[in-house]
Amino acid sequence: MKVGAPSPPVAVDAALVALAIGASEVEVWKFGNIPGPALGRALPLALVFSAPLVWRRVRPLAACALVMGLLAAFSIVYGSPEGLEVIVPLAFVSYAVSAHSSRPRAYAGLAVLTVGYAIYAIEDANIRSGRSGDLWSGAFFAVAILALWLIGVFVRGRREATLLAERADAFELEARTAVAEERARMARELHDIVSHNLSVVVVQAAGARASGTDTAALEKIEHSGREALVEMRRLLGVLREDGNAPNAEPQPGVAQLQALAATVEAAGLRVDIRVEGPLEQLPPAVSLTVYRIVQEALTNALKHAGPATVDVQVSCMPSGVSIDVTDDGRGATHNGSSGGGHGLLGMRERVALFGGELRAGPRPDGGYAVAARLPLDRETA
């Protein structure tokens, strides 16, 4: 398509206008089948009765109202015209007002069609004659108008269903991508934790072997630990597909929650954080998960809650760790997504990694709440 060329719908609508104008002008100037003076028939039929078809997609209700209004006025003044100059505009606005409008506007268009056609039928001399053939013709065109309107409703419904299905597919794909990215991020973070622990094992085994303590067993431990470190580094290379260099900084944990709260408060959100229990004894992976859940919940509150106070409570018990983040904000039913990152999905993935539970949603008295439970068993600890 050449630059500046009209899009196909515009070209089609322009052709419809040309067809309607041509049909009406032929009726006026050649056959004289339309009542009234020539100029009084030619100009309105061309400019008002046919021209609105150009806007039948973008302003369907307005186009319908113009066409039916002129048809009713023309019928009252001169009598009802018959022929292509009526059929073409009437057919296309009947379909367009339901196919390209919202449901309320489509019903409004049906009302306009009904009133306009009723006036047209009352002013039609043939229908007023009472002859059965003319009455049947009038009824046929009324049914045809209703059928075209119903076809438009059906087309609009199919179009909306297709659009909803496409949006659902796009959201599902986006969610799967977000989950995959979050799992990769979790794997990188766990790699750092496991690598650190393996490095400690290797160093301790090497030191013990150097001191002469059960060298054969310690040599096997050191060898196995070094092999595990090599494989972990290979795994990290696969996970870092974006080419980013490894992060040399230690992974955050419960000890950094106060600093996190201070950062969020500096951004304009009041945070009240309470940490209870021997959280310093948590395994690094669990401590990191607690930090990430609180971080995501605070980010969501900062984005969606507006001016609010956020209460954060983290408690450690023998059976597990509980994280409760609540705010008294405007109560928007946000989905926990921080800027398209699907934060709620990420939190669920992290909690599921430890077999925990996560609940998130609006509070009955306003605001939003996130509650997570991470069990602590022998394997986790």
C-alpha positions in Angstrom: 0.0 0.0 0.0 1.3 3.4 -0.9 2.0 6.0 1.7 -1.0 8.2 2.2 -3.4 5.8 0.5 -6.7 5.3 2.3 -7.1 2.2 4.4 -9.5 -0.5 2.9 -12.4 0.3 5.3 -12.3 4.0 4.3 -12.1 3.2 0.6 -15.1 0.8 1.0 -17.1 3.5 2.8 -16.2 6.1 0.2 -17.4 3.6 -2.5 -20.7 3.2 -0.6 -21.2 6.9 -0.5 -20.5 7.2 -4.2 -23.0 4.4 -4.9 -25.7 5.9 -2.7 -25.2 9.4 -4.2 -25.1 8.0 -7.8 -28.3 6.0 -7.2 -30.2 8.9 -5.7 -29.1 11.4 -8.4 -30.1 9.0 -11.2 -33.5 8.7 -9.6 -33.8 12.5 -9.3 -32.5 13.7 -12.6 -33.2 10.8 -15.0 -36.2 9.0 -13.8 -37.9 11.6 -11.6 -39.3 8.9 -9.3 -38.5 10.8 -6.1 -41.2 13.4 -5.2 -40.4 17.1 -4.7 -38.4 19.7 -6.7 -35.2 18.5 -8.3 -32.7 20.6 -6.3 -34.7 20.0 -3.1 -34.3 16.3 -3.7 -30.8 16.1 -5.2 -28.9 18.1 -2.6 -30.3 16.6 0.6 -30.1 13.0 -0.7 -26.5 13.5 -1.8 -25.1 15.5 1.1 -27.1 14.3 4.2 -28.7 11.1 3.3 -25.6 9.5 1.7 -22.6 11.3 3.1 -23.1 10.0 6.7 -22.1 6.5 5.5 -18.5 7.7 5.6 -18.7 7.8 9.4 -20.7 4.6 9.8 -17.7 2.9 11.5 -16.4 5.7 13.7 -19.7 7.5 14.5 -22.3 4.8 13.8 -25.1 6.2 16.0 -24.6 9.7 14.6 -24.7 8.4 11.1 -27.8 6.4 11.8 -29.6 9.4 13.4 -28.7 11.7 10.4 -29.9 9.2 7.8 -33.1 8.3 9.6 -33.8 11.9 10.5 -33.5 13.1 6.9 -35.6 10.2 5.7 -38.4 11.0 8.2 -38.2 14.8 7.3 -38.1 14.1 3.6 -41.1 11.7 3.9 -43.1 14.3 5.8 -42.4 17.1 3.4 -42.4 15.4 0.0 -43.6 11.9 0.6 -41.6 8.7 1.1 -39.0 7.9 -1.6 -38.4 4.4 -2.8 -35.4 2.8 -4.5 -31.7 2.3 -4.1 -31.3 5.8 -2.7 -33.2 4.5 0.4 -32.1 0.9 0.5 -28.4 1.4 0.4 -28.0 4.0 3.3 -30.7 2.3 5.4 -29.2 -1.1 5.1 -25.7 -0.1 6.0 -26.6 2.2 8.9 -28.9 -0.5 10.3 -25.9 -2.9 10.4 -23.3 -0.4 11.4 -25.1 1.0 14.4 -25.1 -2.4 16.1 -21.8 -3.8 14.7 -19.7 -0.8 15.6 -21.4 0.5 18.7 -21.5 -0.4 22.4 -24.6 -2.3 23.5 -26.4 0.8 24.9 -25.7 2.8 21.7 -26.8 -0.2 19.6 -30.2 -0.2 21.4 -30.4 3.5 20.9 -29.8 3.0 17.2 -32.6 0.4 17.1 -34.9 3.0 18.6 -33.9 5.6 16.0 -34.4 3.0 13.2 -37.8 2.1 14.6 -39.1 5.7 14.9 -37.6 6.8 11.5 -39.0 3.8 9.6 -42.4 4.2 11.3 -42.6 7.8 10.0 -41.4 6.7 6.6 -44.0 4.0 6.4 -46.9 6.3 7.6 -46.0 8.8 5.0 -45.6 6.2 2.2 -48.6 6.6 -0.2 -48.4 3.0 -1.3 -48.6 1.6 2.3 -51.4 4.0 3.2 -53.4 2.7 0.3 -53.8 -0.5 2.2 -53.1 -2.9 -0.7 -51.9 -6.2 0.7 -48.8 -6.3 -1.7 -47.7 -2.9 -0.5 -48.3 -3.8 3.2 -46.2 -6.9 2.8 -43.4 -4.9 1.1 -43.4 -2.5 4.0 -43.3 -5.3 6.5 -40.6 -7.0 4.6 -38.3 -4.0 4.7 -39.0 -3.5 8.4 -38.0 -7.2 9.0 -34.9 -6.6 6.8 -33.8 -3.6 8.9 -34.2 -5.7 12.1 -32.3 -8.6 10.6 -29.4 -6.4 9.6 -29.4 -4.9 13.1 -29.3 -8.4 14.6 -26.5 -9.5 12.2 -24.5 -6.5 13.5 -25.1 -7.5 17.1 -23.9 -11.0 16.2 -20.8 -9.7 14.5 -20.0 -7.4 17.4 -20.4 -10.3 19.8 -18.1 -12.5 17.8 -15.5 -9.7 17.5 -15.6 -9.1 21.2 -15.3 -12.8 22.0 -12.3 -13.1 19.7 -10.7 -10.0 21.3 -11.2 -11.4 24.8 -9.7 -14.8 23.7 -6.7 -13.0 22.2 -6.2 -11.0 25.4 -6.6 -14.1 27.6 -3.9 -15.9 25.4 -1.6 -12.9 25.6 -2.0 -12.7 29.4 -1.4 -16.4 29.8 1.7 -16.1 27.7 2.9 -13.1 29.7 2.2 -14.9 32.9 4.1 -18.0 31.8 7.0 -15.8 30.8 6.9 -14.0 34.1 6.9 -17.3 36.0 9.9 -18.5 33.9 11.8 -15.3 34.6 11.1 -15.5 38.3 12.2 -19.1 38.5 15.4 -18.2 36.7 16.0 -15.4 39.1 15.3 -17.7 42.1 17.7 -20.2 40.7 20.4 -17.6 40.3 19.9 -16.4 43.9 19.9 -20.0 45.2 23.0 -20.7 43.2 24.8 -17.9 45.1 23.7 -19.3 48.4 24.5 -22.9 47.7 27.8 -21.9 46.1 28.8 -20.0 49.2 28.0 -23.0 51.4 29.9 -25.4 49.2 32.9 -23.1 49.2 32.9 -23.1 53.0 32.7 -26.9 53.0 35.6 -27.2 50.5 37.8 -24.7 52.5 37.1 -26.5 55.7 37.7 -29.9 54.2 41.0 -28.7 52.7 42.1 -27.1 56.0 41.3 -30.3 58.0 43.1 -32.5 55.5 46.1 -30.2 55.7 46.2 -30.7 59.4 46.3 -34.5 58.9 42.8 -35.4 60.2 41.3 -38.4 58.3 42.8 -37.3 55.1 41.2 -39.9 52.8 37.6 -39.0 53.8 38.4 -35.3 53.8 40.0 -35.6 50.4 36.8 -37.1 49.0 34.7 -34.3 50.6 37.0 -31.7 49.1 36.9 -33.4 45.7 33.1 -33.7 45.6 32.7 -30.2 46.8 34.9 -28.8 44.1 33.0 -30.8 41.4 29.7 -29.5 42.8 31.0 -25.9 42.6 32.1 -26.4 39.0 28.6 -27.7 38.1 26.9 -24.9 39.9 28.9 -22.3 38.0 27.9 -24.1 34.7 24.3 -23.9 35.8 24.7 -20.2 36.5 26.1 -19.7 33.0 23.0 -21.3 31.5 20.7 -19.2 33.7 22.5 -15.9 32.8 21.3 -15.9 29.2 21.2 -12.1 29.2 25.0 -12.0 29.6 24.9 -10.1 32.9 27.9 -10.6 35.0 27.5 -12.5 38.3 26.4 -10.3 41.2 29.2 -10.1 43.7 27.1 -8.6 46.4 25.6 -11.0 49.1 22.0 -11.9 48.8 19.7 -9.8 51.1 17.8 -11.3 53.9 15.8 -10.6 57.1 18.6 -8.4 58.4 18.1 -6.0 55.5 14.3 -5.5 56.1 14.8 -2.3 58.1 16.9 -0.8 55.4 14.3 -1.8 52.9 11.6 -0.1 54.9 13.6 3.1 55.2 14.0 3.1 51.4 10.3 2.8 50.9 9.5 5.5 53.4 11.9 7.8 51.6 9.6 7.2 48.5 6.6 8.5 50.4 5.0 5.5 52.1 4.9 5.1 55.9 6.1 1.7 57.0 5.8 0.1 60.4 7.9 -3.1 60.5 8.1 -5.7 63.3 10.4 -8.7 63.4 9.9 -11.4 66.0 11.7 -14.6 66.8 15.2 -15.9 66.1 15.1 -14.9 62.5 18.8 -14.7 62.4 18.9 -18.5 62.6 16.9 -18.9 59.4 18.5 -20.7 56.5 19.8 -18.2 53.9 17.3 -19.4 51.2 14.3 -18.9 53.6 15.7 -15.5 54.8 16.0 -14.4 51.1 12.5 -15.5 50.4 11.1 -13.5 53.3 13.0 -10.4 52.1 11.7 -10.8 48.5 8.1 -11.2 49.6 8.2 -8.1 51.8 10.0 -6.2 49.1 7.3 -7.1 46.5 4.4 -6.3 48.9 5.9 -2.9 49.7 6.5 -2.1 46.0 2.9 -3.0 45.2 1.6 -0.8 48.1 3.8 2.1 46.9 2.4 1.8 43.4 -1.3 1.2 44.2 -2.2 2.2 47.7 -1.6 5.9 47.5 -0.9 7.8 50.7 -1.1 5.0 53.3 0.6 3.3 56.2 1.9 -0.3 55.7 2.2 -2.7 58.6 4.8 -5.4 58.2 5.1 -8.2 60.6 7.5 -11.1 60.3 7.5 -13.9 62.9 9.6 -16.9 63.3 8.2 -20.0 65.1 9.5 -23.6 65.4 7.0 -24.6 62.7 7.8 -21.9 60.2 7.9 -18.2 59.3 4.8 -16.0 58.8 4.9 -12.8 56.8 1.9 -10.3 57.0 1.9 -7.1 55.1 -1.2 -4.9 55.2 -1.9 -1.3 54.2 -4.8 1.1 54.8 -4.7 2.6 51.3 -7.4 3.3 48.9 -8.3 -0.4 48.6 -7.6 -0.8 44.9 -7.9 -4.4 43.9 -4.5 -4.4 42.3 -3.2 -7.8 41.2 0.2 -7.6 42.9 1.9 -6.9 39.7 4.7 -4.4 40.0 4.9 -2.7 36.6 4.2 -5.7 34.5 6.5 -8.0 36.5 3.6 -10.0 37.8 4.9 -9.7 41.4 2.1 -11.8 42.9 3.1 -14.7 40.5 6.7 -14.3 41.7 5.6 -14.4 45.4 3.6 -17.5 44.7 6.5 -19.2 43.1 8.8 -18.4 45.9 6.4 -19.6 48.6 5.6 -22.8 46.6 9.4 -23.5 46.5 9.2 -24.2 50.3 5.7 -25.8 50.2 4.1 -22.7 51.9 0.9 -20.8 51.5 0.2 -17.3 50.1 -3.0 -15.2 50.4 -3.4 -11.8 48.8 -6.4 -9.6 48.3 -8.4 -6.5 49.3 -9.2 -6.1 53.0 -12.9 -5.9 54.0 -12.3 -2.6 55.8 -10.2 -1.1 53.0 -6.6 -1.5 51.9 -4.8 -4.6 50.8 -3.2 -7.6 52.6 -0.5 -10.1 51.8 0.0 -13.1 54.1 2.6 -15.8 53.5 3.5 -18.9 55.6 6.8 -20.7 55.0 7.1 -24.0 56.9 10.4 -25.0 58.5 11.2 -28.7 58.5 14.4 -30.6 58.8 15.1 -30.4 55.1 14.6 -26.6 55.0 16.5 -25.9 58.1 
